[in-house]
Amino acid sequence: MRVIVVGAGVLGTMHAWHAVERGHEVLHIEREAEARGASVRNFGQVWVSGRAGGEELTTALRARELWEEIGARVPGIGFRATGSLSVVMNEAERAVAEAATRRPDAADRGYALLDAAAAREINPALRGDFLGALWCERDAAVEPRVAQRALKDALLASGRYTFLGGREVRDITDGGAVRDDHGDLHHGDAVLLCTGAWLGGLVRELAPDLPVRRVRLQMMQTDPLGEKLTTSVADADSFRYYPAYASEELDALAAVQRQPPTAAAHKMQLLMVQRADGGLTIGDTHEYETPFGFDVVEDPYTHLTGVVEKILGRPLPTVRRRWAGVYAQCTDTSRVVHRQQVRDGVWLVTGPGGRGMTCSPAIAERTANELDW
């Protein structure tokens, strides 16, 4: 079988990976020279802790297994089984964390409620003044800026994979003939469209009523910290964002503790991951109403700096990069992904939202299973 994958972000790359793993020939087409969208603009977190119970958690846990397996074969993706600490500052926040440990799937996530001393034993870089933390053993991280490139190199070594960058797909016929903007026609037995936040043009023609929206975020990266941050780190605002923490205790927290104005205005949480070079990737904001701004604004970065410095108990290293990114999310946010056959032999896979980096290996595996590759 010859599979054509359109889109070289993490979702498209994982579809290519599974096709090659099953012995198929893959042609991978990307409109940029290489991925430039949300797949390289994220935290690189393999984030199990906040996922909704049921299908989403099952998908995330399977993806976590796959990331580790792939990381053993492709060290360049930078897989690390870091775990995470979601830091709590007061009793109301601690109550939400404690409620999470009573979930029936808490053991699957590796949840444990820690006091501050126990949290510092796991991550000594956390020297700030805080009450405790929710530990999630199953969380992990990869290097988002280089993971797709490392996977592509591994795929090329298979001898069954061809990459065509700088080609935008303009038309797809029934039966899987793909025409690019160079006028070249490519034939395949199956076509997978994994175009990320690119929802216009050909995608709109093929799926005009797509139940997917675009979400914009802001993030930043610092110079090296100068010491190891052994886990990913979140703050209690992440409890407001992730469905695993929905509880009476979260409702009580919302009633007694409002987010600071900047965090509320930009729908913020703190997530922080250390990069392989020692720098910290920090975010993020969420913007849902279009048209999105064309620039980044400074207030969220100031807020995040204050939150991080309080947790670390030290000044933040100099910020060297700031950026915005856009991802595609199902309008029904309980759905893990939107998978739709749009023509004979042609499928669109999109809308994983902020779970894309986490869940892409398992999403692609399920596509391969459903198409009986």
C-alpha positions in Angstrom: 0.0 0.0 0.0 1.1 3.6 -0.7 0.0 6.1 1.8 0.1 9.9 1.2 0.2 12.0 4.4 -0.4 15.7 4.0 1.0 17.8 6.9 4.3 17.2 8.7 3.4 18.3 12.2 3.4 15.7 15.0 0.0 14.3 14.0 0.9 13.8 10.3 4.4 12.5 11.3 2.9 9.9 13.6 0.5 8.7 10.9 3.5 8.4 8.6 5.4 6.5 11.4 2.6 3.9 11.9 2.2 3.4 8.1 5.9 2.7 7.7 5.9 0.5 10.8 3.2 -1.7 9.1 5.3 -2.1 6.0 3.7 0.5 3.8 5.3 3.1 1.5 4.7 6.7 2.6 4.8 10.0 0.6 4.8 12.9 3.1 3.9 16.3 1.8 4.3 19.6 3.8 3.6 23.1 2.5 6.5 24.5 4.5 10.1 23.3 4.3 9.4 21.5 7.6 6.8 21.8 10.3 6.3 25.4 11.6 2.9 25.2 13.4 1.7 24.2 16.8 3.8 21.0 16.8 7.0 23.0 17.2 5.5 25.8 19.3 4.3 23.8 22.3 5.7 22.5 25.6 6.6 19.0 24.4 4.6 17.7 27.3 3.2 14.2 27.2 0.5 15.3 29.7 -1.5 12.5 31.3 -2.4 14.2 34.5 -5.2 16.5 33.5 -6.9 14.4 30.9 -10.6 13.6 31.2 -11.4 10.1 32.3 -12.5 7.6 29.7 -11.4 7.7 26.1 -9.2 10.8 26.5 -7.2 9.2 29.4 -7.0 5.9 27.6 -5.6 7.6 24.5 -3.1 9.6 26.6 -1.9 6.5 28.5 -1.5 4.6 25.2 0.3 7.5 23.7 2.6 7.7 26.7 3.6 4.1 26.1 4.2 4.7 22.4 6.3 7.9 23.1 8.5 5.9 25.3 8.9 3.0 22.8 9.6 5.5 20.0 12.0 7.4 22.2 14.1 4.3 22.8 14.5 3.9 19.1 14.8 7.6 18.2 16.8 9.3 21.0 16.7 12.6 19.1 13.1 13.2 20.1 14.4 13.7 23.7 11.9 11.6 25.5 12.2 11.9 29.3 9.9 10.3 31.9 9.9 13.4 34.0 6.6 13.2 35.8 5.0 16.5 36.9 4.2 18.6 40.0 1.2 20.8 40.1 2.0 23.2 42.9 -0.6 24.4 45.4 -0.3 27.5 47.5 -3.2 27.3 50.0 -5.7 24.9 51.4 -8.4 25.6 48.8 -6.0 24.6 46.0 -4.8 21.6 48.0 -8.3 20.4 48.4 -8.7 20.2 44.6 -5.4 18.2 44.3 -6.6 15.9 47.1 -9.9 15.3 45.3 -8.0 14.3 42.2 -6.2 11.6 44.2 -9.6 10.1 45.0 -10.5 9.6 41.3 -11.0 5.9 40.4 -8.3 6.3 37.7 -5.8 8.1 40.0 -3.5 5.1 40.2 -3.4 4.9 36.4 -2.1 8.5 36.3 0.3 7.9 39.2 -1.2 10.6 41.4 0.1 11.4 44.8 -0.5 14.4 47.1 2.8 15.7 48.5 3.7 18.3 51.1 6.3 20.9 50.1 9.3 18.9 51.5 8.3 15.8 49.6 7.9 17.8 46.4 11.3 19.3 46.8 12.8 15.9 47.2 11.6 15.1 43.7 12.4 18.5 42.3 15.0 20.4 44.4 14.8 23.5 42.1 11.4 24.4 43.7 12.7 26.6 46.5 9.7 29.0 46.7 7.1 29.2 49.4 4.2 26.8 48.6 2.0 24.4 50.5 2.5 21.2 48.5 2.0 19.6 45.0 0.1 17.0 43.1 2.6 14.5 41.7 1.7 12.7 38.4 4.2 10.0 37.7 3.0 9.2 34.2 3.7 12.6 32.7 6.7 12.9 30.4 8.3 15.3 27.9 9.9 15.4 24.5 11.7 18.2 22.5 9.1 19.8 20.3 11.5 21.9 18.2 13.4 18.8 17.0 11.1 15.8 17.5 9.6 15.9 14.0 13.0 16.3 12.4 14.4 13.3 14.3 11.4 11.2 13.4 11.7 12.2 9.8 15.3 11.1 9.7 14.3 7.7 11.2 11.6 7.3 8.6 13.9 8.2 5.8 16.3 5.4 7.0 13.5 2.9 6.4 13.7 3.2 2.6 9.9 3.4 2.4 9.4 7.1 3.1 9.7 10.1 0.9 9.4 13.7 2.2 8.3 16.6 -0.1 8.6 19.9 1.7 7.5 23.3 0.2 4.5 21.7 -1.6 1.0 22.8 -0.9 -1.7 20.3 -1.9 -4.3 22.0 -4.1 -6.6 19.1 -5.2 -7.4 15.5 -4.3 -9.5 13.3 -6.5 -11.6 10.3 -5.5 -9.3 7.4 -5.3 -6.3 9.3 -3.8 -4.6 11.3 -6.6 -3.1 14.4 -5.0 -2.1 17.5 -7.0 0.4 20.0 -5.5 1.1 23.6 -6.3 4.1 22.6 -8.5 1.6 20.8 -10.8 2.8 17.4 -9.8 0.3 14.6 -9.4 0.9 11.9 -6.7 -1.0 8.6 -6.5 -1.7 6.7 -3.4 -4.0 4.0 -2.1 -4.9 6.2 0.9 -4.6 9.9 1.7 -4.4 11.3 5.3 -5.0 15.0 5.7 -3.3 16.1 8.9 -3.2 19.8 8.2 -3.3 21.2 11.8 -4.7 24.7 12.1 -4.9 25.1 8.3 -8.7 24.7 8.0 -9.3 26.9 4.9 -8.7 26.3 1.2 -8.8 22.6 0.2 -9.8 21.5 3.7 -12.9 23.8 3.7 -13.8 22.5 0.2 -13.6 18.9 1.4 -15.3 19.5 4.8 -17.3 22.7 4.7 -19.0 22.1 8.1 -16.0 21.0 10.1 -16.8 21.0 13.8 -13.4 22.4 14.7 -12.1 25.8 15.8 -8.8 27.5 16.0 -7.2 28.5 19.3 -4.2 30.9 19.8 -1.7 30.8 22.6 1.4 32.7 23.8 4.5 31.2 25.2 8.1 32.0 26.0 11.5 30.3 26.6 14.3 31.4 28.8 18.1 31.1 28.9 19.4 28.0 30.8 18.3 27.8 34.4 21.7 26.7 35.6 20.3 23.7 37.4 18.0 20.7 36.6 14.3 21.1 36.8 13.6 17.4 37.2 9.8 17.5 36.5 7.3 19.5 34.5 5.6 22.1 36.7 2.1 23.5 36.7 0.2 25.9 39.0 -3.3 25.5 40.4 -4.8 27.6 37.5 -4.2 24.4 35.5 -6.9 22.8 37.7 -9.4 25.3 36.1 -8.4 24.3 32.6 -8.1 20.5 32.6 -11.2 18.2 33.0 -9.6 15.7 35.3 -9.9 18.2 38.2 -13.6 19.0 37.9 -15.0 18.5 41.4 -16.9 20.2 44.2 -13.6 21.3 45.5 -12.8 23.1 42.2 -16.1 24.8 42.4 -15.3 25.9 45.9 -11.9 27.2 44.8 -13.5 29.2 42.0 -15.9 30.7 44.5 -13.3 31.9 47.0 -10.3 32.5 44.8 -10.5 34.4 41.5 -7.7 34.4 39.0 -5.6 37.6 38.9 -7.1 39.9 36.2 -4.4 39.2 33.6 -4.7 35.5 34.0 -8.5 35.7 33.8 -8.4 38.0 30.8 -6.1 35.7 28.8 -7.5 32.4 30.2 -4.1 31.4 31.6 -2.4 28.7 33.5 1.2 28.0 34.2 2.9 25.0 32.5 6.7 24.8 32.6 9.1 22.3 31.1 12.9 22.4 31.0 14.5 22.0 27.5 17.5 19.9 26.8 19.7 23.0 26.8 18.5 23.9 30.3 16.2 26.7 29.2 12.6 26.8 30.4 9.5 26.7 28.1 6.8 28.6 30.0 3.1 29.3 29.1 0.4 29.8 28.3 -2.6 31.8 27.2 -5.8 30.8 25.3 -7.6 33.0 22.8 -10.7 31.7 21.1 -12.3 34.6 19.4 -11.2 35.4 15.8 -9.7 37.4 14.2 -6.7 36.8 16.4 -4.2 39.5 17.2 -1.2 39.6 15.0 1.2 40.5 17.8 2.1 39.2 21.3 1.2 41.2 24.3 3.5 41.6 27.3 1.1 41.4 30.3 0.8 37.6 30.2 4.6 37.2 30.2 4.9 39.5 33.2 2.2 37.4 35.1 3.9 34.1 34.2 7.3 35.5 35.3 5.9 36.4 38.8 4.2 33.0 39.2 7.4 31.1 38.2 9.7 33.2 40.4 7.4 32.5 43.4 7.6 28.7 42.8 11.3 28.6 42.1 12.2 31.1 44.9 14.6 32.9 42.5 14.7 35.3 39.6 13.8 33.8 36.2 16.6 33.6 33.7 16.5 36.1 30.8 13.7 35.4 28.4 15.2 34.8 24.9 12.2 33.8 22.9 8.5 34.8 22.8 6.0 33.4 20.3 2.4 32.8 19.5 0.9 29.6 18.0 -2.4 28.3 16.8 -3.9 24.9 17.0 -7.1 23.2 15.9 -9.6 22.0 18.5 -12.9 20.1 18.2 -15.8 22.5 19.2 -17.0 19.6 21.4 -13.9 19.7 23.6 -14.7 16.2 25.0 -13.8 14.7 21.7 -10.2 13.6 21.4 -10.0 14.2 17.6 -12.1 14.7 14.5 -11.6 11.9 12.0 -13.7 12.1 8.8 -13.7 10.4 5.4 -14.0 13.3 3.0 -13.7 11.4 -0.3 -13.1 7.8 -1.4 -9.7 6.8 0.0 -9.3 10.3 1.7 -9.5 11.0 5.4 -9.2 14.2 7.4 -7.7 13.9 10.9 -7.7 17.2 12.9 -8.8 19.0 16.0 -6.9 17.3 18.9 -6.5 20.7 20.5 -3.9 21.1 23.2 -3.7 17.3 23.6 -2.1 16.9 20.1 1.5 16.5 21.2 0.5 14.1 24.0 -2.0 12.0 22.1 -0.8 12.0 18.5 1.0 8.5 18.5 -2.2 6.8 19.8 -4.5 8.9 17.5 -2.5 7.8 14.5 -2.4 4.2 15.7 -6.2 4.2 15.9 -6.4 5.6 12.4 -4.2 2.8 11.1 -6.3 0.2 13.0 -9.6 1.6 11.7 -8.4 1.7 8.1 -7.0 -1.8 8.5 -3.5 -1.0 7.3 
